[in-house]
Amino acid sequence: MTFRLLPLARTFLVCSLVVVLISPQIVSAQNKVVQPSELKSAIARSAATRQKNLDQVRTFFSSKPIQTALSTTGIGGERLERSVSSLSDADLAKLAERTQRIQNDFAAGALSTQELTYIVIALAAAVLVLVVVAA
């Protein structure tokens, strides 16, 4: 016994199957749309974080003990400033965290002036190497 569908019934069946199979994909695709306001706020947060990290690093390298340590190495503050500004967001965040930790340790008396000098030389060299490698 053979079962024959009318052409209209076959067309209806095919269209129904297509709608059933495609509709979950359409619904899930609509859920992944990013609203412009969300995008603007994410960009603003990222810019604010970068600026905060830049301020932290610049404050660190412009402090009196750090300037004294840098003067013994011959690394110019201007060159270091340009290098810090060109770091990626991730590298800048790591550097800002390290400089904050060093400032806290030095203020608490956990670091001597000589240790601070060595750390500053290492940080300055790391910044310059990161910039050279990134270029």
C-alpha positions as CSV (number, residue, x, y, z in Angstrom):
1,M,0.0,0.0,0.0
2,T,1.5,3.3,-1.0
3,F,0.8,6.5,0.6
4,R,0.6,9.5,-1.6
5,L,0.3,13.1,-0.4
6,L,-1.2,15.8,-2.3
7,P,1.3,18.3,-3.6
8,L,-0.2,21.0,-1.3
9,A,0.1,18.7,1.7
10,R,3.7,17.9,0.9
11,T,4.6,21.6,0.5
12,F,2.9,22.3,3.9
13,L,4.9,19.5,5.6
14,V,8.2,20.7,4.2
15,C,7.6,24.3,5.2
16,S,6.5,23.2,8.7
17,L,9.7,21.2,9.1
18,V,11.9,24.1,7.9
19,V,10.2,26.5,10.4
20,V,10.5,24.1,13.3
21,L,14.2,23.4,12.6
22,I,15.2,27.0,12.0
23,S,13.2,28.9,14.6
24,P,15.5,27.9,17.6
25,Q,18.5,29.2,15.7
26,I,16.8,32.6,15.0
27,V,15.7,33.0,18.6
28,S,19.2,32.2,20.0
29,A,20.8,34.6,17.5
30,Q,18.6,37.4,18.7
31,N,19.7,36.9,22.3
32,K,23.4,37.5,21.4
33,V,22.8,41.1,20.1
34,V,24.8,43.7,22.0
35,Q,23.0,46.9,22.7
36,P,24.8,50.1,21.9
37,S,24.4,51.4,25.4
38,E,26.1,48.2,26.7
39,L,28.9,48.7,24.2
40,K,29.4,52.3,25.2
41,S,29.6,51.5,28.9
42,A,32.1,48.7,28.3
43,I,34.3,51.1,26.3
44,A,34.0,53.7,29.0
45,R,34.9,51.2,31.7
46,S,37.9,50.0,29.7
47,A,39.1,53.6,29.1
48,A,38.7,54.5,32.8
49,T,40.7,51.4,33.8
50,R,43.5,52.1,31.4
51,Q,43.7,55.7,32.6
52,K,43.7,54.6,36.2
53,N,46.6,52.2,35.5
54,L,48.5,54.8,33.5
55,D,48.1,57.3,36.4
56,Q,49.4,54.7,38.9
57,V,52.5,53.9,36.8
58,R,53.2,57.5,36.0
59,T,52.9,58.4,39.7
60,F,55.2,55.6,40.6
61,F,57.9,56.6,38.1
62,S,57.6,60.3,39.0
63,S,58.1,59.9,42.7
64,K,61.3,61.2,44.3
65,P,62.9,57.9,45.3
66,I,62.2,56.4,41.9
67,Q,63.6,59.4,40.1
68,T,66.7,59.1,42.1
69,A,67.0,55.4,41.3
70,L,66.4,56.0,37.6
71,S,69.1,58.7,37.5
72,T,71.7,56.2,38.5
73,T,70.7,53.9,35.6
74,G,70.7,56.5,32.8
75,I,67.2,55.6,31.7
76,G,65.4,58.8,30.9
77,G,62.0,59.4,32.3
78,E,60.8,60.8,29.0
79,R,61.7,57.5,27.2
80,L,60.1,55.5,29.9
81,E,56.9,57.6,29.7
82,R,56.6,57.0,26.0
83,S,57.2,53.3,26.5
84,V,54.5,53.0,29.3
85,S,52.0,54.8,27.1
86,S,52.4,52.3,24.3
87,L,51.9,49.2,26.5
88,S,48.9,47.0,25.9
89,D,46.1,47.1,28.4
90,A,47.0,43.7,29.9
91,D,50.7,44.6,30.3
92,L,49.8,48.0,31.7
93,A,47.5,46.4,34.3
94,K,50.2,44.0,35.4
95,L,52.8,46.9,35.7
96,A,50.3,49.0,37.6
97,E,49.7,46.2,40.1
98,R,53.4,45.7,40.6
99,T,54.1,49.4,41.1
100,Q,51.3,49.6,43.6
101,R,52.7,46.7,45.5
102,I,56.3,48.1,45.4
103,Q,55.0,51.5,46.7
104,N,53.2,49.8,49.5
105,D,56.2,47.8,50.5
106,F,58.5,50.8,50.4
107,A,56.1,52.9,52.4
108,A,55.8,50.2,55.0
109,G,59.6,49.9,55.3
110,A,59.8,46.4,53.8
111,L,62.2,47.6,51.1
112,S,65.5,49.4,51.5
113,T,66.6,52.1,49.1
114,Q,69.0,49.7,47.4
115,E,66.3,47.1,46.9
116,L,64.0,49.7,45.5
117,T,66.7,50.8,43.1
118,Y,67.2,47.2,41.8
119,I,63.4,46.8,41.4
120,V,63.1,50.1,39.5
121,I,65.9,49.1,37.2
122,A,64.3,45.8,36.5
123,L,60.8,47.3,35.9
124,A,62.2,50.0,33.6
125,A,64.1,47.4,31.6
126,A,61.0,45.2,31.5
127,V,58.9,48.1,30.1
128,L,61.5,48.9,27.5
129,V,61.8,45.2,26.5
130,L,58.0,44.8,26.2
131,V,57.8,47.8,23.9
132,V,60.7,46.6,21.7
133,V,59.1,43.1,21.5
134,A,55.7,44.5,20.7
135,A,57.1,46.7,17.9
